[in-house]
Amino acid sequence: MQPANVTRGHARSPLLDWWPPIVWWPEPARDLIEPGSPPVSATLVLSPIAESVWSARNFALGALSGWDMTGLADGMGLVVSELVTNALRHGLALCGGPRREVIRLALIRRGRLVTCVVFDPGPGTPVLRDPSPFEPGGLGLHIVESLSVRWGWCPVAPRGKAVWAVLGG
């Protein structure tokens, strides 16, 4: 099953057809928006398979290239990879629904800033952990925090969450 780029209204589940509106920006990062910077967005629906991490990363790098913002490519590639991996590992595993649930990726550009938003249907809260030195993994959100101007998450009704990170500056 391949990830599919779709438009609003063509999702499998109307309850979980959440996309951030094009003018959406995370409330805790609104002070970063440059006045007069019109929003531009790119969105992708990702299947619940490991290959979706690669697809999401390539999609994000393509969007940045199209926006002539390749200076953010290395950081955005890592941030997208970490957030989509977390959504696959934790968001889908904890949602309790069928494995046909999807993850949604949105990139929203405002001037020199780009927000990466990853939606998953899971109820879990993203938490920065301090894994032991021999524990594999557990540093993903530390990577996101170190590469972003600001990051966070917000619940999405009726269930799920959107984890976001703002890059640029």
Beta strands, then each sheet from edge to edge (+ up, - down):
strand 1: 39-46
strand 2: 103-110
strand 3: 113-120
strand 4: 150-155
strand 5: 161-168
sheet 1: 1+ 2- 3+ 5- 4+
end
